[in-house]
Amino acid sequence: MKNQELKPQTGQSYVGKQFELITQSHLPDILEADTNALEQEVERIKAQINEAYLAKRQKQQSC
């Protein structure tokens, strides 16, 4: 990191600037992880819906 990047802007603390730099550098990774987790959750829910549909269909056929 350059020293210039660490200098806080007017009214911004050093910690605030550090947080901003860390957030900017890691945000794409965080968003990708969140997206992957959401996609997995969607697939899990789809599987549950499919299982429920098949169970209902089997029950209707057996009656």
N, C-alpha and C positions, 0 to 999 in steps of 0.2 A: 504494500500500500504506500502511496505517496503521502508525504507529510501534509500536503495541501488538502487531501481528502479527509484528514482527521481534524482539521480546524473547523470548529463549530461556526455555523452562520449566525448572524445577529439573532439573539434571543434563543439560541439552541444550545443545549448543554453538550458536553463532550460525550456523555453517556447516550444522550439522544442521537447524536451523530453516529456513534458506534452501532447503536441499535438499528438505525436506518441502513447503514452499510451492510450489516449482517443480514437484515431482512431482505434487502435487494439482491444479495448474492444467493440466498437460500430459498427465496420465494418460489422460483420455478420448480425446484425440487419438492418443496412442500405441496405446491399445487398439483404436481404430477402424482405424488403419493396419495393425496386426497382424491384425485380423479380415479386412480387405480382402485382405491378402497371403495369408492362409490360404484364403479363398474362391477366389482366383485359382489357388492351387496345387491345390485340390480339382477345379476345372474342368479344369485341365491334365491331371490324373491320369484324370479321367473320359474325356477325349478320347483319351488313350493306350489306355485299356481298350477303348473303342469301336473304335478303329483295329485293335487286336489281335484283337478279336472278329470284325470284318469280314474281316480278312486270313485268319483261321482258317476262317471260313465259306466264303470264296472258294476256299481250298485244298481243302476237303472237297468242294465242288461240282465242282471240276475233276478230281478223282480218279475 
